Amino acid sequence: MPLSTEFPFGLHVGPYEMRARLVPRHQLFDRRSRSCISLEHGLVLFDETLEPARLIEEFLFRTIRFIHYVHGLNQEQMNEEAYTHSLSAGLVAFARNNPKTWLWMNWMMQMHYAPHARFVDVLQGRGPQVAMPRRVVCRRHVVSVGRLPERDARSRLGDYDYELFHIRIYPTLTGTVRATVLFHEIVHGLHHAAGLTDDTPWQRYAREQARLVIQFAKANPGAWRYLLRTLDEPVTTSVAPRLAA
């Protein structure tokens, strides 16, 4: 019997090309965990006894943790905004640079958390067009989504109101930019609902974010399909606001 099973895809994050394997737990470099990363060996290892639903959470956790590492977010002085930006921009970049891995991750989320969500259909170019959501559920919060007016777009392309539970994004954004900005503000909403703040220890962020992304996709399949479709669309030329330096 083989001592490990290698995934037919790897993880490309920043300058790193990693292979992913399922292994017996005693082969993990950190036996206190169910997964680990070894940069020196170019490996991401997962406990082979993980149930499928737990495997996709662990896979997403290690992906997000690695994204934060590449962005330098492994120190106490980082704040909630830094982790929001790292997750939103980093996961969109990961999806574009790892299409086979991203397809498998969404297939796993669909199979084990949202069986009728049709995430795979969207990624394979099938299914109807998806409209931008007007509201999303972030745990116990219902968050509305609206337009950011031109007068406010000179300093930002989107925002999240912590008192009104409201997201605004600049309406002329397209493609990957639109997906990244919308996901960024959704992540603020998820952090808000989960109580993640500037005071949250950095070690907690990746684990909580992995759970929050899965919960969001399960609770908001239409919004997740919209993000999946939009992040792969080209950015079209339009007259955009000039951001203040």
Beta strands, then each sheet from edge to edge (+ up, - down):
strand 1: 5-13
strand 2: 16-23
strand 3: 35-38
strand 4: 43-47
strand 5: 135-138
strand 6: 141-147
strand 7: 158-161
strand 8: 166-169
sheet 1: 1+ 2- 4- 3+
sheet 2: 5+ 6- 8- 7+
end
